[in-house]
């Protein structure tokens, strides 16, 4: 499940058209993302202007920080999409989650109480790590997901210091676990600093990131960080064809 190799485009290349954004915080009032429906609609307008046809919404699930759970998020997502429909908003949305990799995450895997997106028959789960240091839960979580029939998706893989310090080691570990790599588009414009930008560009050149997402928390990020980076992805053609089965009309 890898994107076809394509020549990188110049920064002034046209924006991509169609495709789903995967990894964002559009769901209002559940984490550090959109505070309300109006702000979320502003972000959706920005995503649409960038050429996105819809989005997979990934609110944080992080015990002690964002104490969300799958059942409550499903209910909030139903209310959210109903409110968008009532407002005439046509932008297909799907619910997943962004899980912080810790002991609580391991317990959720064991209980199979996870928000996931099914791609090519596999239940895919987005997971994130601490940014500054390696976590002892990474290996056990990857193994547990695989044992329970899930496929890991590594959130913003380019932003972890420990991955940047030993990229070949971690890329091999992720590959062994059958993980899909997700990258933040803003990393390509320097949103998260030079180290993340360098690694994002390297992974793009090597065609190792299968899903690119905005990770948008506020509408202003789209113009400030995402739009300037989109040209670097234009050589891929349409963004994120790995997600096409969620919108079959895009696969035609």
N, C-alpha and C positions, 0 to 999 in steps of 0.2 A: 504494500500500500504506500508507494512512494510517488511523488509528483514526477512527471517526465522531466528530464534535463532540458533546460532552456537557457539561452544566453541572457545574461543580466541586461536590463534596459538602462538607458541613461536616466538621470534624475528628472529630466524634463519630459519624460515619456508620458503619454496620456494615462488617465486613471483606468484601472481595471473595471470591467462591467460584469455584473451578475456574480453569483456566488454568495455563500453564507459567511457571516462573521462568526467565529467561534472563540469564545472567551471575552466576556464583557460583564458589566455590572449595571445592566439596564433595569432590573427588577427593583422597584422603589422601596426605600425605607427598610432594608434588611441587612445592609452592611455599610461599607464606606463608599458605596456607589451613589446612584441617583437618589436624592432625598424625597422626590415626589413624582407624581405622574407627569406634570407639566415639563419638568426637567428631562425625564425619560423620553418624552415625545420630541423634545428638542434634539436629544442625542440620536433618536431614530431618524429624524430629518437629516441630520448630518451624515449618518451611515448611508442613507439612501442617496444623498448627493455624491458620496464617494463611489457609488456603484453597487453597494451591497443589496441583495435581494431579500434578505432576512437575516436572522441571527439565532445562535444557540446561546441562551442566557445562562451564566455560570456564577451565581452568588456564592460568597464565601461560606464555608462550613468549617469553623475553627473553634473548638471548645475553649471556653473562657474568654474569647475575644468576640466572635460572632456566633452566638449559641443558636444557630439554626439547625433544623432537622428536616429530613426529607418530606415528611407528611405536611408540616406547616408550610414549607416552601411550595409544595404542589398546590395547596389551597390558595396561597397568596398569588401564585402564578395564574391560577384560574380567574381570580378576581381581576388581576392586572390585564390579562388578555381580553376579558369581557369589557373592561373599561375602555381599552383601546378600540375594540370593535364598535362600541357605542359611540365613540368619537369619530368613527369613520376611518380609523387608521388601518391601512392594509400593508402589513409588514409581517410575514410569517415568523413566528417565534417558537422555539423549542427550549425545554428546560433541562439543564444538567446542573452540576455544582462544581465548585472549586474546593477540593478537600485539602486541608493542611495535614501533612504527614506526621502523625504522632500516635500515641497509644490509643487515643479515642478513635482515630481512623481505623486502626487495626480491629477494634471491637465492632465497628460498623461493617467492615468487610466480612468478618466472621458471621455477623447476623444477616448479611446480604441486604442491608438497609441503605442502599446507595442510589443517588440520582445518576443515571447513565444515559448515554445516547447509543443506540444500536447502529453500527456500521459494519456492513459485510458480515452480518450474523453475530458480531461480537459486541458485548456490552462494554462500551468505552467510558472510562472514568477519568476525569481531570484531577490531577494531584499536584500540589506544590510543596516545596521544601523551604526551610529557612534560607534566607539569601546569603547570609554572611558565613555560615559554617555548615559542615556536613552533619546530617542527622543520623543517629543510629537506627532510626525507623525506616530509612529508605529501602534497604535490602529486604527486610521482613515484609514491608508493605507491598513491594513489587512481587514478591513470591506469593503472598497471600492473595493478591488480586488474581494472579494467574491460576492459583489452585482453585479459586472459586469461579473460574470461568469468565473473569473480566479482562479487559485489555487496558493497560495504563495509557494515559495521555499525559505527558510531562509538560506542565504549564511553564511558559516563558523560560525554556531551557537555557537560553543564553544569559540569563540574569543572575545565575548562581555563581558565587565566587569559587566554590569548590569545583564546579564543573569547568570554569575558565582556567583553573590551576592545573587540572589534569583531564583535559577534554577527551583524549582517546580512551582513557580508562572508563570514564563515565558513559561515553557513547557506546562502548562495547557492552557495558552492563545494561544499559537501556535496551540495546538491540537484543541481548540475550533474553530479556524479559518480554520481548515482543512489543515494546512500548512505541507509541506514536509520539513524535516530537512536535510541540506547538511553540511557535515563536511570536513575540509581541512585535507588531509592525513598527511601533514607535522606537524600538531599539535601533532600527536602521537609520533613524534621524538623530540619534544621540539622546533620546529622552531619558535613558537610564544610565548615561555615562559612557565613556570611551571603551571600557572593557566589554560591556554588553554589546556595544555597537560592533566592535571588532569580531566578537564571536558570532553575532548574528550574521554579519557579512560573510564570514567563513562558512557557516552552515548553509547559507543561501547558495554560495558558490559551489559547495559540495552536494547541494540538493538533498540535504538531510532533514529539513523541516517540512513536514507534510501538511501542517495546518498553520496558517498565519491568522492572528486575531488582533483586534484593537485593544483589548483589555481596558476599554474606556470606562472611566469612573465619573467623568464630568464632560459635558458637551464641548467645552473649550479645548480639551485635549485633541479633538479630531482635527481642528484647523491648525493647532500649534505643533502637533507632533506626528499625527497619522498621515495627513495629506502630504506633507513634504517627503514622506518615505514611500508613498505608493508607487512613484515612478520606478523605484528600484525593484519592484516586484512585477512590473508590467511585462517583462520577458517571459513570465510564467504563463501568459495568456489569461484565462479566467482564473480567479483565485479559488483555492480550496476545492478542486473537483472531488476530493475524497469524501466530501459531504454531499455530493449530488443526489444520492439516493434519498436524502431527506426532502429534496425538492425535485421529483423526477423530471419535471419539464426542463430542468437545466441540463440534464444528461443527454438530451436529444442532439 
